[in-house]
């Protein structure tokens, strides 16, 4: 699984396509799966990246806020 490091917290992400990047950020109650349809469509022409914020598995769920 791909992870990006953000100040010591591992964030899970998925990417598809090539070209100019588009980053999809999920809302409070969702996760990166919220963007599945948009990623499928836009990845035909763009590099699409969606990630799970900290606290949303499989990203890290730190015990303390840093």
DRENTORKOL-3810 file (N, C-alpha, C; in nm, 4 decimals):
REM DRENTORKOL-3810
@n.u->0.0830; n.v->-0.1174; n.w->0.0000; ca.u->0.0000; ca.v->0.0000; ca.w->0.0000; c.u->0.0882; c.v->0.1246; c.w->0.0000
@n.u->0.0527; n.v->0.2255; n.w->-0.0793; ca.u->0.1327; ca.v->0.3480; ca.w->-0.0811; c.u->0.0961; c.v->0.4404; c.w->0.0355
@n.u->0.1980; n.v->0.4956; n.w->0.0977; ca.u->0.1794; ca.v->0.5899; ca.w->0.2082; c.u->0.2672; c.v->0.7119; c.w->0.1848
@n.u->0.2191; n.v->0.8265; n.w->0.2281; ca.u->0.2975; ca.v->0.9496; ca.w->0.2277; c.u->0.3166; c.v->0.9914; c.w->0.3731
@n.u->0.4339; n.v->1.0438; n.w->0.4047; ca.u->0.4619; ca.v->1.0868; ca.w->0.5404; c.u->0.4240; c.v->1.2339; c.w->0.5579
@n.u->0.3451; n.v->1.2626; n.w->0.6598; ca.u->0.3065; ca.v->1.3997; ca.w->0.6918; c.u->0.3386; c.v->1.4261; c.w->0.8378
@n.u->0.4566; n.v->1.4815; n.w->0.8623; ca.u->0.5022; ca.v->1.5124; ca.w->0.9983; c.u->0.4977; c.v->1.3897; c.w->1.0893
@n.u->0.5421; n.v->1.2759; n.w->1.0359; ca.u->0.5479; ca.v->1.1533; ca.w->1.1141; c.u->0.4216; c.v->1.0693; c.w->1.1110
@n.u->0.3172; n.v->1.1164; n.w->1.0456; ca.u->0.1924; ca.v->1.0415; ca.w->1.0328; c.u->0.1848; c.v->0.9853; c.w->0.8911
@n.u->0.1605; n.v->0.8560; n.w->0.8795; ca.u->0.1526; ca.v->0.7909; ca.w->0.7500; c.u->0.0113; c.v->0.8036; c.w->0.6936
@n.u->-0.0007; n.v->0.8651; n.w->0.5748; ca.u->-0.1299; ca.v->0.8839; ca.w->0.5094; c.u->-0.1392; c.v->0.7911; c.w->0.3891
@n.u->-0.2447; n.v->0.7121; n.w->0.3859; ca.u->-0.2676; ca.v->0.6210; ca.w->0.2736; c.u->-0.3237; c.v->0.7003; c.w->0.1558
@n.u->-0.2751; n.v->0.6693; n.w->0.0354; ca.u->-0.3276; ca.v->0.7361; ca.w->-0.0833; c.u->-0.3368; c.v->0.6384; c.w->-0.1994
@n.u->-0.4157; n.v->0.6769; n.w->-0.2982; ca.u->-0.4256; ca.v->0.6037; ca.w->-0.4236; c.u->-0.4131; c.v->0.7049; c.w->-0.5354
@n.u->-0.3545; n.v->0.6613; n.w->-0.6470; ca.u->-0.3415; ca.v->0.7502; ca.w->-0.7617; c.u->-0.3689; c.v->0.6741; c.w->-0.8895
@n.u->-0.4119; n.v->0.7480; n.w->-0.9907; ca.u->-0.4421; ca.v->0.6883; ca.w->-1.1205; c.u->-0.4185; c.v->0.7931; c.w->-1.2280
@n.u->-0.3808; n.v->0.7493; n.w->-1.3466; ca.u->-0.3641; ca.v->0.8385; ca.w->-1.4601; c.u->-0.2301; c.v->0.9087; c.w->-1.4632
@n.u->-0.2137; n.v->0.9909; n.w->-1.5668; ca.u->-0.0907; ca.v->1.0666; ca.w->-1.5875; c.u->-0.1270; c.v->1.2064; c.w->-1.6339
@n.u->-0.0379; n.v->1.2999; n.w->-1.6069; ca.u->-0.0594; ca.v->1.4369; ca.w->-1.6512; c.u->-0.0638; c.v->1.5329; c.w->-1.5342
@n.u->-0.1315; n.v->1.6463; n.w->-1.5537; ca.u->-0.1456; ca.v->1.7480; ca.w->-1.4501; c.u->-0.2181; c.v->1.6874; c.w->-1.3301
@n.u->-0.1682; n.v->1.7070; n.w->-1.2075; ca.u->-0.2298; ca.v->1.6409; ca.w->-1.0915; c.u->-0.3575; c.v->1.7094; c.w->-1.0426
@n.u->-0.4527; n.v->1.6269; n.w->-1.0011; ca.u->-0.5731; ca.v->1.6709; ca.w->-0.9312; c.u->-0.5746; c.v->1.5962; c.w->-0.7987
@n.u->-0.5882; n.v->1.6679; n.w->-0.6875; ca.u->-0.5907; ca.v->1.6057; ca.w->-0.5548; c.u->-0.7330; c.v->1.6126; c.w->-0.5014
@n.u->-0.7863; n.v->1.4966; n.w->-0.4638; ca.u->-0.9210; ca.v->1.4862; ca.w->-0.4084; c.u->-0.9111; c.v->1.4702; c.w->-0.2574
@n.u->-0.9822; n.v->1.5557; n.w->-0.1833; ca.u->-0.9798; ca.v->1.5552; ca.w->-0.0368; c.u->-1.1202; c.v->1.5214; c.w->0.0117
@n.u->-1.1324; n.v->1.4171; n.w->0.0924; ca.u->-1.2651; ca.v->1.3735; ca.w->0.1376; c.u->-1.3206; c.v->1.4610; c.w->0.2486
@n.u->-1.4529; n.v->1.4502; n.w->0.2683; ca.u->-1.5193; ca.v->1.5263; ca.w->0.3733; c.u->-1.5125; c.v->1.4522; c.w->0.5060
@n.u->-1.5729; n.v->1.5066; n.w->0.6082; ca.u->-1.5647; ca.v->1.4534; ca.w->0.7445; c.u->-1.6094; c.v->1.3075; c.w->0.7548
@n.u->-1.7201; n.v->1.2712; n.w->0.6970; ca.u->-1.7770; ca.v->1.1377; ca.w->0.7179; c.u->-1.7365; c.v->1.0360; c.w->0.6115
@n.u->-1.6542; n.v->1.0740; n.w->0.5152; ca.u->-1.6178; ca.v->0.9827; ca.w->0.4078; c.u->-1.4720; c.v->0.9439; c.w->0.4119
@n.u->-1.4261; n.v->0.8847; n.w->0.3029; ca.u->-1.2846; ca.v->0.8557; ca.w->0.2843; c.u->-1.2556; c.v->0.8610; c.w->0.1353
@n.u->-1.1390; n.v->0.8158; n.w->0.0934; ca.u->-1.1023; ca.v->0.8301; ca.w->-0.0468; c.u->-1.1965; c.v->0.7579; c.w->-0.1420
@n.u->-1.2714; n.v->0.6605; n.w->-0.0943; ca.u->-1.3671; ca.v->0.5908; ca.w->-0.1810; c.u->-1.4770; c.v->0.6828; c.w->-0.2311
@n.u->-1.4972; n.v->0.7956; n.w->-0.1645; ca.u->-1.5976; ca.v->0.8931; ca.w->-0.2080; c.u->-1.5679; c.v->0.9448; c.w->-0.3482
@n.u->-1.4428; n.v->0.9388; n.w->-0.3891; ca.u->-1.3992; ca.v->0.9958; ca.w->-0.5162; c.u->-1.3804; c.v->0.8920; c.w->-0.6268
@n.u->-1.4252; n.v->0.7693; n.w->-0.6054; ca.u->-1.4001; ca.v->0.6626; ca.w->-0.7030; c.u->-1.4471; c.v->0.6984; c.w->-0.8440
@n.u->-1.5693; n.v->0.7446; n.w->-0.8579; ca.u->-1.6231; ca.v->0.7799; ca.w->-0.9900; c.u->-1.5475; c.v->0.8929; c.w->-1.0559
@n.u->-1.5167; n.v->0.9959; n.w->-0.9788; ca.u->-1.4431; ca.v->1.1100; ca.w->-1.0329; c.u->-1.3014; c.v->1.0700; c.w->-1.0736
@n.u->-1.2386; n.v->0.9864; n.w->-0.9933; ca.u->-1.1028; ca.v->0.9428; ca.w->-1.0274; c.u->-1.1035; c.v->0.8586; c.w->-1.1542
@n.u->-1.2014; n.v->0.7717; n.w->-1.1672; ca.u->-1.2110; ca.v->0.6886; ca.w->-1.2879; c.u->-1.2263; c.v->0.7764; c.w->-1.4121
@n.u->-1.3089; n.v->0.8796; n.w->-1.4040; ca.u->-1.3333; ca.v->0.9679; ca.w->-1.5183; c.u->-1.2119; c.v->1.0558; c.w->-1.5484
@n.u->-1.1639; n.v->1.1304; n.w->-1.4491; ca.u->-1.0581; ca.v->1.2280; ca.w->-1.4731; c.u->-0.9209; c.v->1.1657; c.w->-1.4968
@n.u->-0.9000; n.v->1.0404; n.w->-1.4551; ca.u->-0.7694; ca.v->0.9775; ca.w->-1.4755; c.u->-0.7415; c.v->0.9489; c.w->-1.6226
@n.u->-0.8402; n.v->0.9653; n.w->-1.7065; ca.u->-0.8171; ca.v->0.9493; ca.w->-1.8504; c.u->-0.7232; c.v->1.0571; c.w->-1.9029
@n.u->-0.7244; n.v->1.1762; n.w->-1.8389; ca.u->-0.6433; ca.v->1.2879; ca.w->-1.8875; c.u->-0.5518; c.v->1.3487; c.w->-1.7817
@n.u->-0.5741; n.v->1.3152; n.w->-1.6550; ca.u->-0.5004; ca.v->1.3777; ca.w->-1.5459; c.u->-0.4450; c.v->1.2734; c.w->-1.4502
@n.u->-0.3494; n.v->1.3146; n.w->-1.3703; ca.u->-0.2997; ca.v->1.2305; ca.w->-1.2606; c.u->-0.3877; c.v->1.2611; c.w->-1.1395
@n.u->-0.4661; n.v->1.1650; n.w->-1.0977; ca.u->-0.5604; ca.v->1.1834; ca.w->-0.9872; c.u->-0.5048; c.v->1.1199; c.w->-0.8606
@n.u->-0.5113; n.v->1.1942; n.w->-0.7510; ca.u->-0.4603; ca.v->1.1479; ca.w->-0.6226; c.u->-0.5686; c.v->1.1700; c.w->-0.5180
@n.u->-0.6023; n.v->1.0651; n.w->-0.4446; ca.u->-0.6967; ca.v->1.0753; ca.w->-0.3329; c.u->-0.6303; c.v->1.0114; c.w->-0.2123
@n.u->-0.6554; n.v->1.0666; n.w->-0.0951; ca.u->-0.5922; ca.v->1.0128; ca.w->0.0251; c.u->-0.6905; c.v->1.0092; c.w->0.1404
@n.u->-0.6600; n.v->0.9255; n.w->0.2379; ca.u->-0.7357; ca.v->0.9221; ca.w->0.3626; c.u->-0.6635; c.v->1.0101; c.w->0.4631
@n.u->-0.7358; n.v->1.1033; n.w->0.5224; ca.u->-0.6777; ca.v->1.1926; ca.w->0.6221; c.u->-0.6377; c.v->1.1130; c.w->0.7459
@n.u->-0.5582; n.v->1.1742; n.w->0.8315; ca.u->-0.5191; ca.v->1.1074; ca.w->0.9559; c.u->-0.6449; c.v->1.0729; c.w->1.0349
@n.u->-0.6448; n.v->0.9541; n.w->1.0928; ca.u->-0.7600; ca.v->0.9081; ca.w->1.1688; c.u->-0.8566; c.v->0.8244; c.w->1.0877
@n.u->-0.8354; n.v->0.8140; n.w->0.9562; ca.u->-0.9197; ca.v->0.7328; ca.w->0.8687; c.u->-0.8349; c.v->0.6175; c.w->0.8166
@n.u->-0.8650; n.v->0.4978; n.w->0.8635; ca.u->-0.7871; ca.v->0.3799; ca.w->0.8237; c.u->-0.7893; c.v->0.3641; c.w->0.6726
@n.u->-0.6825; n.v->0.3140; n.w->0.6130; ca.u->-0.5608; ca.v->0.2608; ca.w->0.6719; c.u->-0.4534; c.v->0.3648; c.w->0.7016
@n.u->-0.4847; n.v->0.4953; n.w->0.6958; ca.u->-0.3893; ca.v->0.5964; ca.w->0.7423; c.u->-0.3711; c.v->0.5801; c.w->0.8931
@n.u->-0.2636; n.v->0.6405; n.w->0.9451; ca.u->-0.2382; ca.v->0.6326; ca.w->1.0885; c.u->-0.3493; c.v->0.6983; c.w->1.1691
@n.u->-0.3724; n.v->0.6430; n.w->1.2866; ca.u->-0.4658; ca.v->0.6995; ca.w->1.3838; c.u->-0.3847; c.v->0.7305; c.w->1.5090
@n.u->-0.3198; n.v->0.8479; n.w->1.5113; ca.u->-0.2339; ca.v->0.8814; ca.w->1.6257; c.u->-0.3150; c.v->0.8994; c.w->1.7538
@n.u->-0.2542; n.v->0.8628; n.w->1.8648; ca.u->-0.3205; ca.v->0.8747; ca.w->1.9954; c.u->-0.3307; c.v->1.0196; c.w->2.0389
@n.u->-0.2348; n.v->1.1023; n.w->1.9981; ca.u->-0.2328; ca.v->1.2423; ca.w->2.0392; c.u->-0.2238; c.v->1.3322; c.w->1.9177
@n.u->-0.2781; n.v->1.4501; n.w->1.9299; ca.u->-0.2684; ca.v->1.5489; ca.w->1.8234; c.u->-0.1295; c.v->1.6116; c.w->1.8293
@n.u->-0.0658; n.v->1.6199; n.w->1.7136; ca.u->0.0683; ca.v->1.6808; ca.w->1.7124; c.u->0.0699; c.v->1.8023; c.w->1.6253
END
